[in-house]
Amino acid sequence: MSPAPAMRITDFDHLPERGAIEARGHVDSVMILPKNQVPEYSVMVAAQPAPPGGRRRAASRIRLIFMGQRRVPGIDAGTLLAFRGTVGVVDNIPTIYNPSYEILPSTEDNE
C-alpha cells in the first residue's frame, strides 16, 4: 500500500495538526544544542522571509528537527527550503522530524 499523498501547504497558518505535508519556506532561526546533549539540529521555517529590519508581528512557522545531526550543511538562517514530512504538534509548535528537503536558490540569486 502506498502512503497517502502529502497535502501541499503554502500558508503556515493552515497547517494540519497531524499528517503528511509538502511545503517551502525560509529558515528564520537555527538552534544548535550543546555538545553534552543528544545531537539535534533544529530550524524554524516561515513561509516568507523576514523583511529588512525584522518582523513587526509574529509569523506562523514550522519547526524542522534533524535528529542525530549537529549541523546540516547548507541549512542556515535565510536558506530557502522545499520540504516534506509528517507534521505533528510538539510543545504547541508544528514540527517535522527528519524531513526530506531540497535547498532552493533564493530569489536574490536569480536576479
C-alpha positions as CSV (number, residue, x, y, z in Angstrom):
1,M,0.0,0.0,0.0
2,S,1.4,3.4,-1.0
3,P,1.5,6.3,1.6
4,A,-1.2,8.9,1.5
5,P,-0.4,11.9,-0.7
6,A,1.1,14.9,1.1
7,M,-1.0,18.0,1.5
8,R,0.6,20.9,-0.3
9,I,0.9,23.9,2.1
10,T,1.5,27.5,1.1
11,D,0.3,29.2,4.3
12,F,1.6,28.0,7.6
13,D,-1.5,29.5,9.3
14,H,-3.4,26.5,8.0
15,L,-1.2,23.5,8.9
16,P,-2.9,20.3,9.9
17,E,-2.4,19.1,13.5
18,R,-1.1,15.8,12.0
19,G,-0.4,14.4,8.6
20,A,1.9,14.4,5.6
21,I,2.7,17.8,4.1
22,E,4.8,19.3,1.4
23,A,5.8,23.0,1.7
24,R,8.5,25.6,1.2
25,G,9.8,28.4,3.3
26,H,12.7,30.4,4.5
27,V,14.8,29.4,7.6
28,D,14.1,32.1,10.2
29,S,16.3,30.7,13.0
30,V,18.6,27.9,13.9
31,M,19.1,26.1,17.3
32,I,22.2,24.2,17.9
33,L,22.3,22.2,21.1
34,P,25.4,21.9,23.4
35,K,27.8,19.0,22.8
36,N,26.7,17.3,26.0
37,Q,23.2,16.8,24.7
38,V,21.9,14.3,22.1
39,P,22.7,15.7,18.6
40,E,19.8,17.5,17.1
41,Y,19.7,20.4,14.6
42,S,16.5,22.4,14.7
43,V,15.4,25.2,12.4
44,M,12.3,27.4,12.4
45,V,10.9,28.0,8.9
46,A,8.5,30.8,7.9
47,A,6.6,30.9,4.6
48,Q,8.0,34.3,3.8
49,P,11.5,35.7,4.6
50,A,11.7,38.4,7.3
51,P,11.9,41.9,5.8
52,P,14.9,44.1,6.4
53,G,14.8,45.3,10.0
54,G,13.0,42.2,11.2
55,R,9.3,41.2,11.6
56,R,6.8,43.7,13.0
57,R,4.5,40.9,14.2
58,A,4.7,37.2,14.8
59,A,4.7,34.9,11.7
60,S,3.4,31.4,11.6
61,R,6.3,29.0,11.5
62,I,7.1,25.3,11.4
63,R,10.0,23.6,13.2
64,L,12.1,21.0,11.3
65,I,14.3,18.8,13.5
66,F,17.2,16.7,12.1
67,M,17.8,14.0,14.7
68,G,21.4,12.8,15.1
69,Q,22.8,15.9,13.4
70,R,24.9,18.8,14.9
71,R,24.8,20.7,11.6
72,V,23.1,20.3,8.2
73,P,25.4,21.7,5.5
74,G,23.6,24.5,3.6
75,I,20.8,25.0,6.0
76,D,21.3,28.3,7.8
77,A,19.2,31.4,8.6
78,G,17.8,32.7,5.3
79,T,18.0,29.5,3.4
80,L,15.0,28.7,1.1
81,L,13.9,25.1,1.5
82,A,11.4,22.8,0.0
83,F,10.5,20.1,2.5
84,R,8.2,17.1,3.0
85,G,7.3,15.1,6.1
86,T,4.8,14.2,8.7
87,V,3.8,17.2,10.8
88,G,2.7,16.8,14.4
89,V,2.4,19.4,17.2
90,V,5.2,19.3,19.8
91,D,5.2,21.8,22.6
92,N,2.5,23.8,20.7
93,I,4.7,24.1,17.7
94,P,4.0,22.3,14.4
95,T,7.1,20.0,14.0
96,I,8.5,17.6,11.4
97,Y,11.2,15.2,12.4
98,N,13.9,14.3,9.8
99,P,12.1,15.8,6.8
100,S,13.2,15.2,3.3
101,Y,14.3,18.5,1.9
102,E,15.8,20.4,-1.0
103,I,17.8,23.6,-0.7
104,L,16.4,26.0,-3.3
105,P,18.1,29.0,-4.9
106,S,16.9,32.2,-3.2
107,T,15.1,34.8,-5.3
108,E,18.1,37.1,-4.8
109,D,20.3,34.5,-6.5
110,N,18.1,34.6,-9.6
111,E,18.3,38.4,-10.0
